[in-house]
Amino acid sequence: MVEKVVVIGSGPAGWTSAIYAARAELQPLVFEGAWTEENRLAGTLPLGQLALTTEVENFPGFPAGDLESYLDNSIDESSRQIMAPHEKAGVSGPELMNLMKQQAINFGTRIETDDVVEVDLDSRPFKLKSLGGREVEAHTLIIATGARANYLGLESEDAFKNRGVSACAVCDGAIPRFRDVPLVVVGGGDSAVEEADYLTKFASTVYMIHRRDELRASKIMQQRALNNDKIEVVWSHTLQEVLGNDEDGVTGVRLASTKDDSTKELECAGVFLAIGHTPNTAFLSGKLDMNEKGYVTWTTAGRTYTSVEGVFAAGDVADDYYRQAITAAGTGCMAALDAERYLAAKGL
């Protein structure tokens, strides 16, 4: 059997693609990823980056409130049993992703809990091979594997993720934990300045930690940081350790000088890593056109077309600018509609 649509990925883009494709009677098959230790360490487990976050306050339709009854009635019992109690502060990342997944299932989406490790985009239909050895043929593919935030690899950094350590200021900066307190941003490029500037809306002070004595950001972005009274750049230092405890989460950082052997500590309630993202495209082996950062290239404005006809890309795997759940979901919708129209035009 040749699949009409195969979706690779299970974040907001992947599940939205599946919902739209299933409603169009395309019987999509989703490879959501494998629950392996390798994926856990890489931050690429099923349900995407959003499943690694706590409160989600900026996804439309989920204001703060008690969702317990709705979650109990909406999500499959086996999935609901392993979810944390609802905190009444909007929807959490895992809740939102499980709701999207359940919605896709309700419309008939089939799911493989496995990683796609090899694709043949030269043949028609396309051929895929999974980590578990399954081989699948498909008329269209939707690549929605996302991008993972880069971290430094510190044990303390990992220990305090979602308890003060984040890689997305826009996602997390407005939550109560980060209001009227000192915060730290690690990085020196445009993204780091953007994160720091955004956080000044909420923080008392934002410390930018940069390993050099000059920012890598563009000149206009450098001036934005240096002219902001709430941003203090800590030059020639690296993050050595995130400090904190089980009760309070992050309480500070220990920094190491890049000039000598000295260290110093700063009090803060949050640490934001702004050292880039890595798109999850290794399995493609360069078979699609990508930009200089490794993101899949959209070849037509306003469409999710890639360099191979019949292959579409959605979400953060192709978006190195917005990287938000709502924009990923939007392009997931677009990819499914693009795939539907492609199949109709080909009579498939």
N, C-alpha and C positions, 0 to 999 in steps of 0.2 A: 504494500500500500504506500502510495506517495502522499505525504502530508501536504495540505494546501498552504498552511502557515505554521512555521516553527518559530517560537519566541525563545531567545536565549537571554536569560536574566530574569530576576524576580524582585526588582525594586519598583518604585512607582511607575516608571516607564513600561516595564515588562508586564505588570498586571493590568495597567490601563490598555495596553495593546491587546492583551488577551480578552479583556472584557468586550472591547469593540469588535474584535475578530469573531468571538463566540456569538455575539448578538447578530452578526452578519452571516451566521450559519457556516463559518469556515472551519469549525472544529479544531481550533488551535491546540498545538502541543507545546507546553512550556517546559524547558529545562531550567529548573529553578536553582540548580547548584547542589553540591554535595555537602553533607554535614561531616567534614573532615577536620582534623587538627590543623592540617596545612591551610585550609581556608580560614579557620578561626584565627590563626596567627597572622594571616595576610589581610584580615578584615573583609573577606569575600564570602561569608556564609550566606545561605539563602535569606531572602527578604531584604537584602541590600543594606546600605549605610544607615537608612532611617531606622532600621531595627536595632541599631546600636545607640540610639539616642533616647532621651527620656521625654520631657514635655515637647509637644509640637503645637505651637501657638499660632502659626501663620498659615496653616492649611485651611482654606475656606470650608465652612460648614461644621467646624468643630470648636465652638466656643467652650469656655470652662463650664463644667457641670458634671453631674453624676451620670456616667454612661453605663453603670454596672448592668442594669436590666437589659439595655440595648445590646451590650456585648454578649451577655448570657444567651440572648435570643438569636443573635446573628451569626456567631462564630461556632464552628464545629466543636463539639464537646471536648474532643481529645486535645485540640489546640487551646481551648479556653482553660483547661485544667492546669496548664503549665505557664499561664500568663500571670504576672503579678497583679495584686488588687489594684483597681483603678484609683488614681490619686485625686480625681475631681478637678484637675488643673488643665482642662482641655483634653486632648487625646495624646497618648504616648506614641512613640515611634513603633514599637511592636504591635500595639493595638491597631494603629492605622494600617500597617502592612498586612496584618492578618485579616482585617476587614476587606482590603482590596483583594487579597487572595481568595477569600470566601466568596466574594462577589463574582470573581472570574469562574470559580468552581460551580456556582449556582447556574451559570449560563452554559455549562458543559465543557469548560476547559479541562483538558487532561494534563497531568503533571508528571514529569520525571525528576526525581530528586537525585540529580546526577550532573556532572560537569561535562560540557562539550569540550573536547580536547583537540579535535581535528576537523577541519572543514575543507571540502573540495568545491570551490566556486567556479571551476572551469567546466564541470559537467552539468548537464541538464537532464533531470532535476539535480539540485544540489545534493551533496552527500555529507553527512555528519557522522562522527564517531564520538562516543561518550567514554568517560573514564571507566565506567562499568562494562564497556565492551559493546554497548548497543549501537547498531548502525541504522541510520534513518535517512530517507530521501525526502526532499521538500521542494515544492515549486517556488516558495518565497521564504525568506528569512527576515526576522526582525532582530537586530542586534541591540540588546538593552542591558549590557553587562556592567554599565556604570563605570565609576572611577573611585578609587580609594584614596583617602587623605593620607599624606605622608606624615609619619611620626618619627621621632628620633630613636625609638627603640629602647627607651629607659624603662626599667621595671616599675619605677614609681609613676611614670607617665601612664602606663597601662593600668596600674592599680587604681588610679583616680579618674579614669575615663567615666564620663557621666556624673562625676562627683566634683566637678570643677575643671576638668581637662576636656577641651573641645577642639574641634578643627573647623568650626563654622560659627562665626560671630553672628551672622544674620539669622541662623537657625536658633541659637541659644542665648544670644547676648541680652535679650530683654527679660529673661526669667528672673524671679526675685533674688536668686542666689547671687546674681552679678550686679545688683543695683546699689549704688552709693558706696562701693567698696573699690579698693585698688585691684586692677587686673593686669595680666602680663600677656603680651603678644610676642611670639618668637618668630623672627623673620625680618627681612630687609628689602623685599621687593614691593611691587605695586600692590599685590594682594595683601601683604602685611600692613601697609599703610591704610588700605581700604578697611581692613578689619579693625585696626586701631582707631581710625576716625569714626567708624560706626559705633564702637564701644564707648566712645566718649559721651554718647547720648545717655548712658546709664551709669558708667563707672565714676568714681571720684577722681581717680588717676589711672592712666594707662601707661605702663612701662613697655617700651619696645626693646626687645633684647636682640642685638645684632652682633655677629662675630667679628665684623670689620669696623673700621673707623669712618666709613661712609656708606650710606644706604645704596642698595642696588636699584631702587625704584627710579622711575623717570624723574626728571628735574621738577616738573610740576607737582608730582606726588610727594617728593622730598619736602618741598616747601609747605605743602599741606600739613605734613607731620610736624615739621620744625616750627611752624607758625601757630600750632594749636597748643594753647596753654595747658590743656589737660593731658597732653602726650609728653612723656619724658623718655628720651632715647638713652638706653644704657649701651654705650659703645664697647666694642672689643670684649664681649663676654658671650659665653654659651650657657645653655641650660644644663646644669649638672644633675639636679635632682628636684623633683616635685615634693614639697613637704605637706604633711597633713595628718589627719587622723580619721578614724571610723565615724566619729560623731559629726565633725564639721566638714569633712571632705578636705579640699585644698585650703591650706592656711599660709602657704608661702612657697618660695623657690630658693634653691641654692645655685648660684652662678659661679662659673669658673672663668677667670681672665684668660684671654688669648695672648696676652703680653707677658705674663709671668705665672707663677704657681699660686697666686692668691685666689681666694674665693670670697664671696659675700652672699648675704641672705636678704631677701626682700619679702615683706608681708604682702600677701594678695589672697583673693578668694577664688581666682580663676586663672587658668593658663590656656591660651588659644594658640595652637600651632598653625602657622601660615607659611609653610615651607613647601607648598605645592601639592598636587594630586597626580596619581598615576592611573591612566585609563586601563581598564581590564580587557586588553586586546591581544594578549600573548597568543591565545589559541588561534587567532586569525593568521598568524605567521606572515604578516605583511601582504595578505591577499586583497586587501581593500586600501584605497588611497587614504593616507592619514596626514595630519599636519605635523609641524616640527615637534610638537609635544606628544605625539603619539595618539591623538584623538582621531576617530573616524571622521572623514570629511564629508559634509553634505555638499553634493555637487550642483544642486539647483535651489535657488532662493525660494523659501516658502514651502519646500518639500523635504522629505526625509530620505531622498534618493542618495545612494552611495555610488561608487565608481563601478559597481557590478549591477547590471539590470536585474531587478527582482530581489535585491538585498537592500533592506532599509535599516536605518539606525535611529534610535530614540534614547533620549535622556542624556545622562552625564558622560556616556561613552563618546558622544559627539559634541557635547556642550562644555567647553572649558571656560565659559564666561558667567552664566547665571548659576548653575549647579544648585537648583532648588527643587524640592519635591513637586511643587505645582507646575514648574516648567517641564520637568521630566514627564509628568503625567500628560501634559499637553502634547508633547511630541510623541508620546506613546499612542495617543489617540490618532495623531496625524499619520504615524507609521502604519497603523492598522487600516486606516482609510486608503492610504497609498497602496498597500498590499491588496486590498479588496479590488480597487480599480485596475490594478495591474493584472490580477487574475481574470477579471471580467474582459479586459481588452485582449487577453491571450486565449479566451474561451476555455479557461481551466476551472 
